[in-house]
């Protein structure tokens, strides 16, 4: 999935959480914090994979086979 589509879906999830009537403000805050943390980790992982492929071209087919790129 492209980064843009991924970001759009993530924003839709965050908006649904913000608008939820069944979650307390604390639950909303905690859920949004978890999403942001995951998003940062996911982006960091993507950057790591990119850097490894740039430095070690032989890794590209391995990562591709794993579905990471």
N, C-alpha and C positions, 0 to 999 in steps of 0.2 A: 504494500500500500504506500502511495506517495506520501511524503511528509505533509503536504498541504491537506490532503484528505484526512490523514491521521489527526492533524491539528483541529480540523473542523469537527470531527466526531468527538474529540476530547472536549472542545469548547461546548458542544451540545450537551454532553454528560454533565459538565460543570454547571451549566445553566439550569438543567433539570434538578440538580441537587439544590442550587440556590432557591429555586421556585417551589421546592417540595414543601407540602403542608404537613407531612408525616414525620419530618425530622426536626429535632430541636436545633437552635442556633449553634449549640456546641457540637452536635453531631454533624451539621453542615460544615462547620469550620474544620473539624477533624477529617471528614471525608475529602474536602478540598485540599487540605494539607497533604494527605496521602497521595492524591492525584498529582499534585505538583512535584512531590518527592519522586514518584515513579517516573514522571515525565522527564525530570532532570537526569535521573539514572539511565533511562532509556536513550536519551540524547547522548549522554556520555558514552554509553556502550556503542552507539552508532559511530561516534567520533573515533573511538578506539579501533573499531573494525576498519574504518577508512584509513586511519594512520598505519595500521599494520599492513594493509594491502599496498599502500604507497611505499612503504619501506621494504616489504617482502612480497613481491609480485606473485611468487609461487603460492601464496596463501589464498589468492583470489578464487581459484577453482574450488579449493577446499571449502571456503566460506560460502561460495555460490551453491555448492552441493548441499550444504547444511541449511540453505535458505536464509542466510544472514545478509546477503547482498543481492 
